[in-house]
Amino acid sequence: MTTQERPTVLIVEDDYATREMYEYALRMAGLNVVIAADGFAALRVIDQEVPDVIVLDLDLPHVSGIDVHAEVMAHAETRITPVIVVTGTEWQVPQSVFRTLHKPINSEVLVEAVMQALSPKDKPPSGDHRRT
């Protein structure tokens, strides 16, 4: 990504209304947004384009968010991509995620987390995930 390009956020969320809310909030914050409605679609997107941040639901059809995260961490090109997990269930969240947000969340919380993930000075060291 060059400084003239808008950062790209991949939203991986199977609930349509939630996905639309996330997309609207992030676009209003000036970010480029790519959507995936399930884990399989997310993996296809990541194969074509490495996003700057991934917003990832864990409870997804076809391929779980845990499996998507494992694939992200398994490849050198995507391993450094911050992953923000957004979940409504008590999953065992991998330690390598940037932040964990618990549903329901409002758009301001999501935008703040994404902006922090995009800011190198605010990135916690690998394994330091904050729960919000």
Secondary structure, 3 states (H helix, E strand, C coil): CCCCCCCEEEEECCCHHHHHHHHHHHHHCCCEEEEECCHHHHHHHHHHCCCCEEEEECCCCCCCHHHHHHHHHHCCCCCCCCEEEEECCCCCCCCCCCEEEECCCCHHHHHHHHHHHHCHHHCCCCCCCEEC
